[in-house]
Amino acid sequence: MYTTADALTEALVDSGVKYVFLNSGTDYPDLIESWAKFRALGEDLPEIITCPHEMVAFCAAQGYAQATGVPAGVFVHVDVGTQNIGGSIHNAYRGRVPVLLLAGLSPYTIEGERSGSRDNYIQFVQNVTDQVSIVREYIKHYNEIRSGDNVAQLIKRAVQLSRSQTPGPVYLTVAREVLEAPAGEAGGAAHAADKADSMHAGYGTVAPLAIEEGTLSKIADALVSAKNPLIITSYLGMDTAAPEELAKLCGLLAVPVVDSAPSYVNLSAENPMHLGTNVVSALAESDLVLAIDCDVPWLPAKTSMPKGCRMIVIDQDPIKEEIPLWHFPAELFVRADGAVALRQLYEKVSAHKEFDAKAIEARRVRIAAAREARLDKLAEAAKLPAAGTAGLTVPYLLSCLKKYLKEDTVILNESITNTNLVEEYLPRTLPGTRFHSGGAALGWNGGAAIGVKLAYPERDVVSVTGDGSYLFSCPSIVHWVSRRYETPFLTIVLNNGGWTAPRFATSEKHPDGFAARIGEYFTSFDPSPAYDKIAEAAGGALAITVEEAGALDAALKAGFDAIHSGRSAALNVILARR
């Protein structure tokens, strides 16, 4: 019998969904049966990745989509499974990452009226009035699958919406009675017609938006006339074609680029116009700011534009419609695709009549000097810690780690208070070699590493995480999944003994307060867990604790040797306490 579950499986394949990260429940017996049937008969189906925790499943799907731009499926059970994806859906939504999330619904019959009727206690207590409300704030689209006859349409439309500007998660639900029902000839015929026509016929994504001519001229005029223009970006490199377009424009005009909370490689770190992550310093000298694909260019409570400085915002969502309180004093808010906008601006500026080559070259010399001074300062801070120092410094650790990185090594950065140091000391040059969660929920790093490794099986994947974010990631689940599905990666745990972010925030607000006086911030993780041993016990990972500088290089070499042999590795690096 051709069931709705069969039609759904075929629709996933036709929509290009290569992986489904599954945390199953009693709502999925016919979907499981469908997958087993497809495998037994040699039919195409997505690879099913069993994930014993929903958050790991969702983070893996997010990591895969960040690397490829293609959504994976995350299948969870009813309300409790939806709740267990936790803050990970916030990250994907804020980070503009496409994910196809499907959850079961409690069966809607209770006396055996239909096949799939309730036959378990939990199907009563899992029945809620508005299941989608659990994630409504964090999705682009919701629909309920009610029939096998149009399930292909619903799946393909959900994937289409998840990938179209602005990308994001989508949520579908389906009851067990629907999955078990025959799809009928309509479902099979529709699938056959789709196959005969085109895999994605009629379900393409929205074409990128360009800048209107009059607005384009205003932006080009502003860039050419500015004495000290500055470009700030965060996730421009989500489109791997965009960094090259940025390099052309900033090279033409000698415009420095700084990253604010970067989630991607927005400009090669070797580009002479790349000035790292110090927005405050760069902003202080600017008379024009072009914020492109950036949600928070700086913190208004701590920093502001210099007097007379102008600002222009270019983004798929330039006024951040989903952030209730948001304001930056821009004179232009332009809705456009980043790569397209940069290409337009390069062509417009190249032909500009007021182009001042001498002023641009003088600016190029100043930026080169600022860049050199920055790199010298970083090198000085990364020197070997003094003898007798307890624990390692982050700059020294990262400078040693850098020696083992290949050009295409992928860095996942969830190091929280050390985020900017990781960006500065582990420079990336190729698009698609650096990712961040894109949001505020901790625990993305482990699952994301699995997803990225599935996308890039030939590349080294390194997760640099704080000790708190490591614990949030469900590391025992992460490393079990990593071993089962052969996705080895290296984890570097920056063990600073607890949550430093709230401690720093309290110290800043109350430098002479009671917490400072008694030395208690309620953030300590002492006694420290053996973070590396968690990975070893759950996933057979190589486990090494590093406490002093002399042992670091050998530990890093062993870690990379392990992942090259197909085994994950976890380094628990004890940091000097700050």
C-alpha positions in Angstrom: 0.0 0.0 0.0 1.2 3.5 -0.9 0.9 5.5 2.3 1.3 9.1 3.2 4.5 8.1 4.9 5.7 6.8 1.5 4.7 10.0 -0.2 6.5 12.0 2.4 9.7 10.0 2.0 9.6 10.5 -1.7 8.9 14.2 -1.3 12.0 14.6 0.9 14.1 13.0 -1.8 12.6 15.1 -4.6 13.2 18.3 -2.5 16.9 17.5 -2.1 16.8 16.7 1.6 19.8 14.4 1.9 19.8 13.9 5.7 17.1 13.5 8.3 18.3 13.8 11.9 15.8 11.7 13.9 14.6 11.6 17.5 11.7 9.2 17.2 8.6 8.5 19.2 5.4 6.4 19.1 4.0 8.9 16.5 6.3 7.5 13.7 5.8 3.7 13.3 4.6 4.1 9.7 7.3 6.5 8.8 9.8 4.1 10.2 8.2 1.2 8.2 8.3 3.3 5.1 12.0 4.0 5.5 12.6 0.3 6.1 10.6 -0.6 3.0 12.5 1.9 0.8 15.8 0.5 2.0 14.8 -3.1 1.5 13.6 -2.4 -2.0 16.6 -0.3 -2.9 14.6 2.9 -3.3 16.1 6.4 -2.7 15.6 7.9 0.7 17.5 10.4 2.9 20.2 9.1 5.2 18.6 8.7 8.6 20.8 9.9 11.5 19.6 8.7 14.9 20.1 11.3 17.5 19.3 10.5 21.1 18.7 14.1 21.9 16.7 16.6 19.8 19.0 19.6 20.3 21.9 17.6 18.9 19.8 16.7 15.9 18.8 20.3 15.3 22.3 21.7 15.7 23.6 19.0 13.3 21.0 20.1 10.7 22.0 23.7 11.3 25.7 23.0 10.8 25.0 21.1 7.6 22.9 23.9 6.2 25.4 26.5 7.2 28.0 24.6 5.2 25.9 23.8 2.2 22.9 26.2 2.1 20.7 23.2 1.8 18.2 22.3 4.6 18.3 18.9 6.3 15.3 17.4 8.1 14.9 17.2 11.8 12.1 14.8 12.9 11.0 14.9 16.5 8.0 13.6 18.4 5.1 15.9 19.3 5.2 18.6 21.9 7.9 17.3 24.1 10.3 16.6 21.2 9.6 20.1 19.9 10.4 21.6 23.3 13.6 19.6 23.5 15.2 21.3 20.5 15.5 24.2 22.9 17.4 27.3 22.0 18.8 25.7 18.9 15.9 26.9 16.8 16.5 30.4 18.0 20.0 30.2 16.7 18.9 29.0 13.2 16.2 31.7 13.1 18.4 34.5 14.1 21.3 33.1 12.0 19.1 32.8 8.9 19.7 29.1 8.4 17.2 26.8 6.6 16.1 23.8 8.5 13.1 21.5 7.9 11.6 20.6 11.2 8.8 18.0 11.4 7.0 16.8 14.5 4.3 14.3 15.1 0.9 15.2 16.6 -1.0 13.1 19.1 -3.4 10.8 17.3 -6.8 12.6 16.8 -8.9 9.4 17.4 -9.0 7.5 20.7 -11.3 4.4 20.2 -9.7 2.7 17.2 -11.9 4.7 14.7 -8.9 4.8 12.3 -5.6 3.1 11.9 -3.1 4.9 14.0 -5.6 5.7 16.8 -4.2 6.3 20.3 -2.9 3.1 21.9 -0.5 4.5 24.5 -0.9 6.6 27.7 1.6 9.2 26.6 -0.5 10.0 23.5 -3.1 11.6 25.8 -0.7 13.7 28.0 1.2 14.9 24.9 -2.0 16.3 23.4 -1.9 20.1 23.5 -4.1 22.8 22.0 -1.5 24.8 20.1 1.7 22.8 19.5 3.1 25.2 17.0 3.0 28.0 19.6 6.1 26.4 21.1 8.2 27.5 18.2 6.0 30.2 16.5 8.4 33.0 17.3 11.3 31.2 15.6 9.9 29.9 12.3 9.3 31.3 8.8 6.4 28.9 8.0 4.0 26.4 9.5 1.7 23.8 8.1 0.0 20.6 9.1 0.1 17.6 6.7 -3.5 16.3 6.5 -3.4 14.1 3.4 -1.0 12.1 1.4 -2.5 13.5 -1.8 -0.7 16.8 -1.4 2.2 16.0 1.0 4.7 16.5 -1.8 3.4 20.1 -2.3 3.7 20.8 1.4 7.2 19.5 1.7 8.5 21.2 -1.4 6.8 24.5 -0.4 8.3 24.3 3.1 11.8 23.7 1.6 11.3 26.5 -0.8 10.3 29.0 1.9 13.1 27.8 4.2 15.7 28.7 1.5 14.3 31.9 0.2 15.4 35.3 1.4 15.5 35.6 4.3 16.3 31.9 5.0 15.2 30.2 8.2 13.5 27.2 9.9 10.1 25.9 8.9 7.8 23.6 10.9 5.4 20.9 9.8 3.3 18.5 11.9 1.5 15.3 11.0 -0.7 12.9 13.0 -0.2 9.2 13.0 -3.6 8.5 11.3 -2.5 10.6 8.4 0.9 8.9 8.0 -0.7 5.4 8.0 -3.5 6.3 5.6 -3.3 5.3 1.9 -2.2 8.1 -0.2 -4.2 6.9 -3.2 -3.6 7.3 -6.9 -3.4 11.0 -6.6 -0.3 10.9 -4.4 1.5 8.3 -6.6 0.5 10.1 -9.8 1.6 13.5 -8.5 5.0 12.0 -7.6 5.4 10.3 -11.0 4.5 13.6 -12.7 7.1 15.5 -10.6 9.7 12.8 -11.5 8.9 13.1 -15.2 9.1 16.9 -15.2 11.8 18.2 -12.9 12.9 17.4 -9.4 12.3 21.0 -8.3 9.8 22.2 -10.9 8.0 25.3 -9.7 9.6 25.4 -6.3 12.7 27.6 -6.9 13.9 30.2 -4.4 13.3 33.9 -4.7 15.8 35.7 -6.9 18.3 38.0 -5.1 17.2 41.6 -4.7 19.2 44.4 -6.3 19.4 48.1 -5.4 17.2 50.5 -7.2 19.2 52.9 -9.5 18.6 56.1 -7.7 19.5 54.6 -4.3 22.5 52.9 -5.8 23.8 56.3 -7.0 23.4 57.8 -3.5 25.4 55.0 -1.9 28.1 55.2 -4.5 28.4 59.0 -4.1 28.6 58.6 -0.3 31.4 56.0 -0.6 33.4 58.0 -3.1 33.2 61.3 -1.1 33.9 59.8 2.3 37.4 60.4 3.7 37.3 57.5 6.1 34.6 55.0 5.1 34.2 51.7 7.0 32.3 48.5 6.2 30.9 46.4 9.1 29.5 43.0 8.5 28.5 39.8 10.3 27.1 37.2 8.0 27.8 38.5 4.4 29.8 35.3 3.8 26.7 33.1 4.2 26.7 33.5 0.4 30.1 32.1 -0.5 30.2 34.4 -3.6 29.9 37.6 -1.5 33.5 37.8 0.0 35.0 38.1 -3.5 32.6 40.9 -4.3 33.5 42.7 -1.0 37.2 42.2 -1.7 36.8 44.0 -5.1 34.9 47.0 -3.7 37.0 47.5 -0.6 40.2 47.1 -2.7 39.1 49.6 -5.2 38.3 52.3 -2.6 40.7 51.2 0.2 37.8 50.7 2.6 38.6 48.8 5.8 36.3 46.0 6.9 35.7 44.8 10.4 33.6 41.9 11.6 31.0 42.3 14.3 30.0 39.0 15.8 30.9 37.2 12.6 29.2 33.9 11.7 31.0 33.3 8.4 34.2 34.2 6.5 33.1 37.6 5.2 36.5 38.6 3.8 39.8 36.7 3.7 41.8 37.4 6.8 44.8 37.9 4.5 43.1 40.8 2.6 45.0 44.0 3.4 41.6 45.7 4.1 40.6 43.3 6.8 41.0 44.9 10.3 39.7 42.1 12.5 37.0 42.5 15.1 37.7 45.8 16.8 34.7 47.7 15.7 35.1 50.4 18.4 38.6 51.5 17.3 37.7 51.5 13.6 34.4 53.3 14.1 36.2 56.2 16.0 38.0 57.3 12.9 35.1 56.9 10.4 32.9 59.4 8.6 30.8 56.8 6.8 29.6 53.4 7.9 28.2 50.9 5.5 26.7 48.1 7.6 26.0 45.2 5.3 24.4 41.9 6.5 24.9 42.8 10.1 22.3 42.8 12.9 24.3 44.7 15.6 27.2 46.6 14.2 28.1 47.9 17.7 26.6 48.3 21.2 24.8 51.7 21.3 25.0 51.8 25.1 28.8 51.7 25.0 29.7 53.1 21.6 28.3 55.7 19.1 29.3 57.1 15.7 31.6 60.1 15.7 29.9 63.4 15.2 29.1 64.0 11.5 29.5 60.3 10.6 26.9 58.9 8.2 25.5 55.4 8.1 23.9 53.2 5.4 22.4 49.8 6.1 22.1 47.1 3.3 20.5 43.8 4.3 17.7 41.4 3.3 16.0 42.8 6.4 17.5 46.2 6.9 15.3 47.3 9.8 15.2 44.0 11.6 11.5 43.5 11.5 11.7 40.5 13.9 13.6 42.4 16.6 11.1 44.5 18.5 13.6 47.1 19.9 16.3 48.0 17.4 17.7 51.3 16.2 20.8 52.6 14.5 20.9 56.1 13.1 21.2 55.3 9.4 20.1 57.7 6.6 19.4 54.8 4.2 17.9 51.4 4.9 18.2 49.3 1.7 16.7 45.9 1.2 19.0 44.0 -1.1 21.1 40.9 -1.4 24.7 41.5 -0.2 26.6 40.0 -3.1 24.4 41.6 -5.7 24.6 45.0 -3.9 28.4 44.9 -3.7 28.6 43.9 -7.4 26.4 46.9 -8.3 28.4 49.3 -6.1 31.7 48.2 -7.6 30.5 48.8 -11.1 29.0 52.2 -10.1 32.0 53.4 -8.2 34.4 52.3 -11.0 32.8 54.7 -13.4 32.4 57.5 -10.9 33.5 61.0 -12.1 34.7 62.1 -8.6 37.0 59.2 -8.1 40.1 60.5 -6.2 42.9 58.0 -6.7 45.5 59.9 -4.7 43.2 60.1 -1.6 42.4 56.4 -1.9 46.1 55.4 -2.0 46.9 57.6 1.0 44.1 55.9 2.9 45.4 52.5 1.8 48.8 53.3 3.4 47.1 54.3 6.7 45.0 51.1 6.8 48.1 49.0 6.1 49.9 50.6 9.0 46.9 50.0 11.3 46.7 46.4 10.2 50.4 45.9 10.8 50.2 47.4 14.3 47.2 45.1 15.1 49.1 42.0 14.0 52.2 43.0 16.0 50.0 43.4 19.1 48.4 40.0 18.6 51.9 38.4 18.2 53.1 39.9 21.4 50.1 38.7 23.4 50.6 35.1 22.1 54.1 34.6 23.5 54.8 31.6 25.7 53.4 32.1 29.2 56.0 33.0 31.9 57.5 30.1 33.9 55.4 29.3 36.9 52.1 30.5 35.3 49.2 28.3 36.2 47.3 27.4 33.1 47.6 28.5 29.5 46.6 31.8 27.9 44.1 31.7 25.1 46.3 33.6 22.6 49.2 31.2 23.2 46.9 28.2 22.8 45.3 29.5 19.6 48.7 30.5 18.1 49.8 26.9 18.6 46.6 25.5 17.2 46.9 27.7 14.1 50.1 25.8 13.0 48.0 22.6 12.5 45.3 24.2 10.4 45.0 23.7 6.7 43.6 26.3 4.4 40.3 24.4 4.2 40.0 23.5 7.9 36.6 24.5 9.3 36.6 26.3 12.6 33.4 26.3 14.7 33.6 29.1 17.3 31.4 28.9 20.4 34.0 30.2 22.8 31.7 33.0 24.2 34.0 35.5 26.1 36.9 34.4 23.9 35.0 34.7 20.6 37.0 37.6 19.2 40.3 36.0 20.2 39.4 32.9 18.2 38.5 35.1 15.2 41.8 37.0 15.5 44.2 34.2 16.1 42.6 31.6 13.8 42.3 33.7 10.6 40.4 32.0 7.8 40.8 32.9 4.1 38.3 30.6 2.3 34.5 31.0 2.4 32.9 28.2 4.3 35.8 27.7 6.8 34.3 29.5 9.8 30.9 29.3 11.5 29.2 30.6 14.6 25.8 29.7 15.9 24.2 33.0 14.7 22.2 33.4 17.9 22.4 33.4 21.7 21.6 29.9 22.7 24.6 27.8 23.9 25.3 24.2 22.9 25.5 24.5 19.1 29.1 23.5 18.7 29.0 19.7 19.0 26.0 18.9 16.8 27.1 21.5 14.3 30.4 19.8 14.0 28.7 16.6 13.0 26.6 18.4 10.4 29.6 20.2 9.0 31.6 17.0 8.8 28.8 15.4 6.9 28.9 18.3 4.4 32.7 18.3 4.2 33.9 14.7 4.9 37.3 15.5 3.4 38.0 18.5 5.6 39.3 18.8 9.2 36.6 20.2 11.5 37.7 21.9 14.8 35.2 23.0 17.4 36.6 25.7 19.8 34.2 25.9 22.7 33.9 27.3 26.2 33.4 24.9 29.0 29.9 26.1 29.6 28.9 25.8 26.0 30.5 22.4 25.8 28.2 21.2 28.6 25.2 22.7 27.0 25.9 20.7 23.8 24.9 17.4 25.3 28.5 16.1 24.7 27.8 12.5 25.5 25.1 12.4 22.7 27.3 14.3 20.3 30.2 11.9 20.6 28.0 8.8 20.4 26.5 10.1 17.2 29.9 11.1 15.9 31.3 7.6 16.4 28.3 5.8 15.0 28.2 7.9 11.8 31.9 8.3 11.3 32.1 12.1 11.6 35.4 12.7 13.5 36.2 16.2 14.7 38.5 17.8 17.2 37.1 19.6 20.2 39.1 22.2 22.1 37.5 23.0 25.4 38.6 26.3 26.8 38.3 25.4 30.5 38.3 28.6 32.5 36.4 27.1 35.4 32.9 28.4 34.8 30.7 31.0 33.2 32.9 34.1 32.8 30.3 36.1 30.8 28.0 36.7 33.8 31.0 37.2 36.1 32.4 39.9 33.8 29.0 41.5 33.4 28.6 41.7 37.2 32.1 43.0 37.7 31.5 45.7 35.1 28.2 46.8 36.6 29.2 46.4 40.3 33.0 46.7 40.5 32.9 47.4 44.2 29.8 45.4 45.0 29.2 42.5 47.3 30.1 39.9 44.7 33.5 41.4 44.2 34.0 41.8 47.9 33.3 38.2 48.8 34.6 36.7 45.5 31.3 34.8 44.8 29.6 35.2 41.4 27.8 31.8 41.5 29.3 30.9 38.2 32.0 28.4 39.1 32.2 24.9 37.8 34.6 23.7 40.4 35.3 20.9 40.9 35.9 20.9 37.1 34.4 18.0 35.1 36.8 15.9 33.0 35.4 17.2 29.8 37.6 15.1 27.6 36.6 11.9 29.4 32.9 12.5 28.6 33.8 12.3 24.9 36.0 9.3 25.5 33.3 7.4 27.4 30.4 8.2 25.1 32.2 8.1 21.7 35.6 6.5 22.1 37.2 9.9 21.5 40.9 10.5 22.2 40.9 12.3 25.6 43.7 14.6 26.7 43.8 17.2 29.5 46.4 19.9 28.9 47.5 21.9 32.0 50.9 23.4 30.9 52.4 24.9 27.8 55.1 22.2 27.4 52.4 19.5 26.8 50.3 21.5 24.3 52.0 20.8 21.0 52.1 17.1 21.6 48.4 17.1 22.5 47.4 19.0 19.4 49.4 16.7 17.2 47.8 13.7 18.8 44.4 15.3 18.3 44.9 15.9 14.6 46.4 12.4 14.2 43.2 11.0 15.8 40.8 12.7 13.5 42.8 11.8 10.4 42.5 8.2 11.5 38.8 8.4 11.9 38.5 9.0 15.6 37.3 12.2 17.3 39.4 13.9 19.9 38.7 16.2 22.8 41.3 18.4 24.5 40.4 19.8 27.9 42.7 22.8 28.0 43.1 24.4 31.5 43.3 28.1 31.1 44.9 30.7 33.4 42.1 32.1 35.5 41.2 35.7 34.9 
